[in-house]
Amino acid sequence: MRGQAFITFSSTDTASAALQSSNGLIVWEKPLIIVRSLLVAVRKELKRCDLIKFIQ
């Protein structure tokens, strides 16, 4: 999983602020792309409903 990182924050407000301030930031000539993870149960339900293609 080269080029990936998993980061947790103490609150959703802190996570949202980090996401907004750094998503798209250019790092080493490449854009930083940040996505929020989904709970496994939510992801399974979305997949079951065939909606997962809209969030990938």
MINU-11551 format. One record per atom (N, C-alpha, C, O): residue number from 1; residue in three letters; atom name; x, y, z. Coordinates in pm, whole numbers. Each point is the difference from the previous one (the first is absolute). Example, Ala and Ser with C-alpha at 12.3 -4.5 7.8 and 13.67 -1.06 7.14 Angstrom:
BEGIN
ATOM   sekol   baza   seba     east    north       up
ATOM       1    ALA      N     1319     -569      780
ATOM       1    ALA     CA      -89      119        0
ATOM       1    ALA      C       90      120        0
ATOM       1    ALA      O      104       -2       66
ATOM       2    SER      N     -139      107     -138
ATOM       2    SER     CA       82      119        6
ATOM       2    SER      C      -77      109       73
ATOM       2    SER      O       51      111       17
This chain:
BEGIN
ATOM   sekol   baza   seba     east    north       up
ATOM       1    MET      N       83     -117        0
ATOM       1    MET     CA      -83      117        0
ATOM       1    MET      C       87      124        0
ATOM       1    MET      O      -11       86       88
ATOM       2    ARG      N       94      -77     -181
ATOM       2    ARG     CA       91      113      -12
ATOM       2    ARG      C      -77      128      -29
ATOM       2    ARG      O      -91        2      -83
ATOM       3    GLY      N      128      103      152
ATOM       3    GLY     CA      -62      129      -24
ATOM       3    GLY      C     -131       21       73
ATOM       3    GLY      O      -74       94      -31
ATOM       4    GLN      N       43     -179      126
ATOM       4    GLN     CA     -125       14       74
ATOM       4    GLN      C       31       16      148
ATOM       4    GLN      O      104      -45       49
ATOM       5    ALA      N     -196      111       21
ATOM       5    ALA     CA       13       15      144
ATOM       5    ALA      C     -139       -5       61
ATOM       5    ALA      O      -98       40      -62
ATOM       6    PHE      N       91      -88      183
ATOM       6    PHE     CA     -125       -4       74
ATOM       6    PHE      C       18       84      125
ATOM       6    PHE      O       87      -29       82
ATOM       7    ILE      N     -168      131      -69
ATOM       7    ILE     CA       13       96      110
ATOM       7    ILE      C     -131        9       74
ATOM       7    ILE      O     -107        2      -61
ATOM       8    THR      N      114        4      192
ATOM       8    THR     CA     -120       19       81
ATOM       8    THR      C       11      133       75
ATOM       8    THR      O      110       46       30
ATOM       9    PHE      N     -223       12       -2
ATOM       9    PHE     CA       -5      127       72
ATOM       9    PHE      C      -87      -16      124
ATOM       9    PHE      O      -81      -92        9
ATOM      10    SER      N       99      181       86
ATOM      10    SER     CA      -74       -8      126
ATOM      10    SER      C     -145       44      -13
ATOM      10    SER      O      -83      -34       84
ATOM      11    SER      N       52      109     -190
ATOM      11    SER     CA     -138       45      -19
ATOM      11    SER      C      -31       15     -148
ATOM      11    SER      O       91       13      -82
ATOM      12    THR      N     -218      -15       49
ATOM      12    THR     CA      -39       18     -141
ATOM      12    THR      C       27      142      -46
ATOM      12    THR      O       26       22     -118
ATOM      13    ASP      N      -33       75      209
ATOM      13    ASP     CA       31      139      -38
ATOM      13    ASP      C      145       14      -43
ATOM      13    ASP      O       30       66     -100
ATOM      14    THR      N       60     -127      175
ATOM      14    THR     CA      142        4      -34
ATOM      14    THR      C       25      -72     -132
ATOM      14    THR      O       77       49      -83
ATOM      15    ALA      N     -140     -162       64
ATOM      15    ALA     CA       16      -76     -125
ATOM      15    ALA      C      -52       81     -119
ATOM      15    ALA      O       64        3     -105
ATOM      16    SER      N     -179       60      121
ATOM      16    SER     CA      -57       81     -109
ATOM      16    SER      C       89      118      -34
ATOM      16    SER      O       20       32     -117
ATOM      17    ALA      N       35       34      219
ATOM      17    ALA     CA       90      113      -24
ATOM      17    ALA      C      126      -45      -73
ATOM      17    ALA      O       46       69      -92
ATOM      18    ALA      N       10     -182      131
ATOM      18    ALA     CA      119      -53      -68
ATOM      18    ALA      C      -32      -37     -144
ATOM      18    ALA      O       80       27      -90
ATOM      19    LEU      N     -194      -88       69
ATOM      19    LEU     CA      -40      -39     -135
ATOM      19    LEU      C      -14      123      -89
ATOM      19    LEU      O       50        0     -112
ATOM      20    GLN      N     -118      102      160
ATOM      20    GLN     CA      -23      121      -80
ATOM      20    GLN      C      129       77      -27
ATOM      20    GLN      O       18       56     -108
ATOM      21    SER      N       72      -52      205
ATOM      21    SER     CA      121       80      -17
ATOM      21    SER      C      108      -69      -83
ATOM      21    SER      O       86       67      -58
ATOM      22    SER      N      -87     -200       52
ATOM      22    SER     CA      109      -67      -69
ATOM      22    SER      C      -40      -81     -123
ATOM      22    SER      O       87      -42      -76
ATOM      23    ASN      N     -214       19       54
ATOM      23    ASN     CA      -42      -74     -119
ATOM      23    ASN      C       33       81     -125
ATOM      23    ASN      O      -42      115      -13
ATOM      24    GLY      N      116     -174      -77
ATOM      24    GLY     CA       40       67     -123
ATOM      24    GLY      C      134       73       10
ATOM      24    GLY      O       50       50     -101
ATOM      25    LEU      N        7      -44      219
ATOM      25    LEU     CA      129       63       21
ATOM      25    LEU      C      106      -73      -83
ATOM      25    LEU      O        0     -123       -5
ATOM      26    ILE      N       88      197      -58
ATOM      26    ILE     CA      106      -61      -81
ATOM      26    ILE      C      118      -38       90
ATOM      26    ILE      O       58       85       66
ATOM      27    VAL      N      -24     -213      -66
ATOM      27    VAL     CA      111      -52       79
ATOM      27    VAL      C       91      -77      -95
ATOM      27    VAL      O      -44      -94      -65
ATOM      28    TRP      N      169      133       58
ATOM      28    TRP     CA       97      -63      -92
ATOM      28    TRP      C      -57      -10     -141
ATOM      28    TRP      O        9     -104      -66
ATOM      29    GLU      N      -67      216       21
ATOM      29    GLU     CA      -52       16     -137
ATOM      29    GLU      C     -121      -89      -30
ATOM      29    GLU      O      -31      -23     -117
ATOM      30    LYS      N      -36      -25      221
ATOM      30    LYS     CA     -120      -82      -19
ATOM      30    LYS      C     -108       49       96
ATOM      30    LYS      O       30       42      112
ATOM      31    PRO      N     -156      -46     -156
ATOM      31    PRO     CA     -107       45       89
ATOM      31    PRO      C      -27     -101      112
ATOM      31    PRO      O       -1     -121      -22
ATOM      32    LEU      N      -20      173      140
ATOM      32    LEU     CA      -38      -82      114
ATOM      32    LEU      C     -151      -22       -7
ATOM      32    LEU      O      -76       97        0
ATOM      33    ILE      N       34     -220       -5
ATOM      33    ILE     CA     -142      -33      -11
ATOM      33    ILE      C      -42      -71      127
ATOM      33    ILE      O       56     -103       37
ATOM      34    ILE      N     -157      158       29
ATOM      34    ILE     CA      -45      -54      128
ATOM      34    ILE      C     -144      -44      -13
ATOM      34    ILE      O      -84       72      -53
ATOM      35    VAL      N       56     -190      102
ATOM      35    VAL     CA     -137      -50        4
ATOM      35    VAL      C      -28      -54      139
ATOM      35    VAL      O       89      -51       68
ATOM      36    ARG      N     -212       64      -27
ATOM      36    ARG     CA      -40      -55      129
ATOM      36    ARG      C      -33     -147      -17
ATOM      36    ARG      O      -52      -42     -103
ATOM      37    SER      N       84      -33      204
ATOM      37    SER     CA      -35     -142       -5
ATOM      37    SER      C     -143      -19       49
ATOM      37    SER      O      -57       85       67
ATOM      38    LEU      N        2     -198     -103
ATOM      38    LEU     CA     -135      -35       42
ATOM      38    LEU      C        6     -116       97
ATOM      38    LEU      O       88      -85       -9
ATOM      39    LEU      N     -181       81      101
ATOM      39    LEU     CA      -11     -116       86
ATOM      39    LEU      C      -31     -122      -85
ATOM      39    LEU      O      -69       11     -101
ATOM      40    VAL      N      119     -125      139
ATOM      40    VAL     CA      -20     -123      -77
ATOM      40    VAL      C     -149      -26      -21
ATOM      40    VAL      O      -41      -38     -111
ATOM      41    ALA      N      -41       58      212
ATOM      41    ALA     CA     -144      -25      -13
ATOM      41    ALA      C      -64       93     -103
ATOM      41    ALA      O      -87      -42      -76
ATOM      42    VAL      N      130      166       74
ATOM      42    VAL     CA      -54       96      -98
ATOM      42    VAL      C       44      -38     -140
ATOM      42    VAL      O      -80        2      -94
ATOM      43    ARG      N      208      -39       80
ATOM      43    ARG     CA       52      -40     -131
ATOM      43    ARG      C      -73     -122      -53
ATOM      43    ARG      O      -32       -6     -119
ATOM      44    LYS      N        6      -93      205
ATOM      44    LYS     CA      -73     -120      -43
ATOM      44    LYS      C     -141       34      -44
ATOM      44    LYS      O      -50      -54      -99
ATOM      45    GLU      N      -15      143      172
ATOM      45    GLU     CA     -137       39      -37
ATOM      45    GLU      C       -2       76     -132
ATOM      45    GLU      O      -88      -23      -83
ATOM      46    LEU      N      184      111       62
ATOM      46    LEU     CA        7       72     -126
ATOM      46    LEU      C       27      -96     -116
ATOM      46    LEU      O      -59       13     -107
ATOM      47    LYS      N      148     -108      130
ATOM      47    LYS     CA       29      -98     -103
ATOM      47    LYS      C     -124      -83      -31
ATOM      47    LYS      O      -30      -30     -115
ATOM      48    ARG      N      -40       -8      221
ATOM      48    ARG     CA     -123      -77      -17
ATOM      48    ARG      C     -102       77      -83
ATOM      48    ARG      O      -73      -58      -79
ATOM      49    CYS      N       69      186       98
ATOM      49    CYS     CA      -95       85      -73
ATOM      49    CYS      C       56       45     -135
ATOM      49    CYS      O      -65       76      -71
ATOM      50    ASP      N      185     -123       36
ATOM      50    ASP     CA       65       35     -126
ATOM      50    ASP      C       26      150      -12
ATOM      50    ASP      O       -7       56     -109
ATOM      51    LEU      N       36        7      223
ATOM      51    LEU     CA       31      142       -1
ATOM      51    LEU      C      148       27       16
ATOM      51    LEU      O       44      114      -12
ATOM      52    ILE      N       34     -217       38
ATOM      52    ILE     CA      142       18       26
ATOM      52    ILE      C       72       66     -118
ATOM      52    ILE      O       99       71       20
ATOM      53    LYS      N     -146      -92     -141
ATOM      53    LYS     CA       66       58     -119
ATOM      53    LYS      C       -3      152        2
ATOM      53    LYS      O       83       64      -65
ATOM      54    PHE      N     -176       -4      137
ATOM      54    PHE     CA      -11      145        4
ATOM      54    PHE      C       99       64       96
ATOM      54    PHE      O       21      121       -7
ATOM      55    ILE      N       39     -197       96
ATOM      55    ILE     CA       92       59       97
ATOM      55    ILE      C      143      -44      -24
ATOM      55    ILE      O       89       40       76
ATOM      56    GLN      N      -62     -118     -175
ATOM      56    GLN     CA      137      -44      -26
ATOM      56    GLN      C       73      100      -84
ATOM      56    GLN      O      117      -20      -33
